Amino acid sequence: MREWNLKTNDPLHLIIAADAQLTELDYANDHIWELSLVGGDPAALALQTSYGLRARSMRLFPQFLSQGYTLRDPQNFFLPPVVKRNDSNFIEVCFSPFAEVNVQYEIWAASSHVLAGRFTFINQNNHTADFDFELTGLLNPLGREGRSMSVSQVGINHVLSGASEDLQLVCFMTGGPGANNSPLPGLSLKIELEPGGARQITWALAALASTQESFDLARLTTAREWEAEKTRIELLNASRQIEIHTGDADWDAALAITQKIAAGLVYSPGGDLPHPSFVLARTPEQGYSLLGDGSDYSHLWNGQTVLDAWYLSSLLSPGMEQFAAGWIENFIAVQQHYGSIDWKPGMARQRSKRLAQPLLATLTWRVYEYLEDDTWLERIYPRLMGFIKTWFNSQNDSDQDGFPEWQHPYQIGLDAIPLYHSWLPGSQGVDPRAVESPALAAFLFSECQSLSRMAALLNKVVDQTWLKQISNRLRELVESQWDSTFNSYLYRDTVTHQHLPGVSLFSFRGSGKQTLDYSLEPAQRLLVRIKTSDEKTRQTHITIHGQTLQDAQSEEVLPRQIHWLYGEGRYSTRNHFTRVDEVIVRQAQAGDTCTIETIDFTSQDISLLLPLWAGIPSAERARELIVKTILQEYLQPYGLPVCPTRLWPVLDDSTHHVSLLWNQMIVEGLLAYGYRQEAVMLIGRMMQAVILSLKSSHQVSTCYHAATGRGSGDRGSLQGLAPLGLLLQTIGLRLLTTKKAVIEGFNPFPWPINVQYRGTKIYFESQSTRFELPNGHVVTIVDSKRHVIRLP
């Protein structure tokens, strides 16, 4: 295992929680902690949590007393804390409070309900060292029965105990400690070390429903064989982590932290999901369900989408592919009659009642390349075919032209798209069912390509013919949406199949009747915007009279149909108007403004670049999209934002953010079309955003500002992790399992990158790739062709 020397100004992520591969996690009551190297009140090397918001705060930290002086603040230590190991459930920190004493501090999340630690004190001097060691606990409780931490006795043992909400906290420490004499409650031990001598102290803090249960769990945890448990963790991590040396310490740390966080998101099976699942973030504020089953959890814990699973699978190392296979099985488990699959099934039987993103076959083929299990693939295949066909029924393809529509903005998996978003400044709030999106067609095209590979492997001749027809149709439809003026694919109207720019028709204030005479050619949907004078929701009722393509004479807009937020309402008409004669507005106040305009189908965002990822455009068209649009319209210091930079002045700040998930898709497209240097440049910018966040806040974020790199959104989010799989793919490592490695191409980065996994070392350079196998054999590749290397 690689040993680190990470200080507080280095990339760090010090969240620690129990590991699903070593213990069964408690979905409704999972205690998650964070280690702070500096700061706090008081400043200390502190473990802290809120027990899923059941306490205002809980902090546990050491302090050292010698010659009447108390050392607690790490900034006053002789040597400040340095992180040596940083696993999902195990952290090791070394420091020296005094010149003559070195301390090794190991922290282990043994289960969902108990955290343990071990201090090893070593006297480096040639004379005896003696000092008082105290383990201090500060609890700011919640609940009528809450009480702060204090020293109490359970039998003959002095322990730290407290209560918050429904938890009884007990901290047990070995060595027979007593109560300390300082103002802060803690357990105290007298430490005397001979020259070169050492001593170990172990503690465990458990939080269960009763004091006795917590005491028993804490005491039993300190009695466990620490070295044996540590070895188990080391062996597990060696089997599931890739060690990467790029020559840049920040990059190496960020890539290692990404693997740590990704592994920590994996969760034990629950509800009607038969296989291990995952959550989207794991922080001390999460992990507690007030209802007791997780059904009240937020979006970060109430399920996972196929898009989430696709991204997480690219971050997990060899040995973890069985988990990705299990996620596919979980989606299949909630499938209805071999057809629709829910967008976001959860471990507490949560359902979104929306159709999953068409990315499941693409994910399945990725997993199959690792597993090479034909029996598994044959069992899954008919379910995938049933799912893809669901996308082409009349519910999802209203005009049955082979170009389905999203049914809800959530399905897309990308926030802040101006065309769909219902409240951001500059956004339109259009119903996705009114739009045919090249991004959806690109997803479906990729699915058909993956299913075609499966059908060929399984000899499904009839399916191959159908899939080829659908693929050709999707390619044709997407290509018809190319607009050379914008050098981009564009959205189009579901009915008219036009992608016209938006035009403001008229605007007026308050309630009343407006007589108009506007003709529209061709027929277009109308977009109604209402801006209130006091940012309050209205019961506004609007009637639009005129002539429509559907031969209707008017359209009623009821208050419940208007999407309101922060005093702004939006509505897109069901009908396509060829003429607008009259608009009647009721229940609006004098200062309210009502604007009617046509939908702007030329609105651009990063999802319109997805045909590049799917491999749809020709080489020439791909070049135009890359050179004229991606590199000129989107490229920013920290990646590709949601919208082109020329639109920033009229759009909300959230459209300036970089989604690493969507950036990964675009970079995969660059690689597929041979733009490797552009891929290297973009990966570098994505990495810098992650590193900046890990240095400044010791966390990752959902997204990053394209110009400043500032993180925003949910902290600890899956979608903010470094693009590990993309980096490996770029240097030529297309596949790595316990049995083989598949390489193709050379490392395009301007520095060598070395990868080590289970004793195999791979050196990626600009003109060669070298394998050093555990059995001593060396294999050197000097051409860029595809090679399969069998691993011993």
Disulfide bonds with the S-S distance in Angstrom:
none
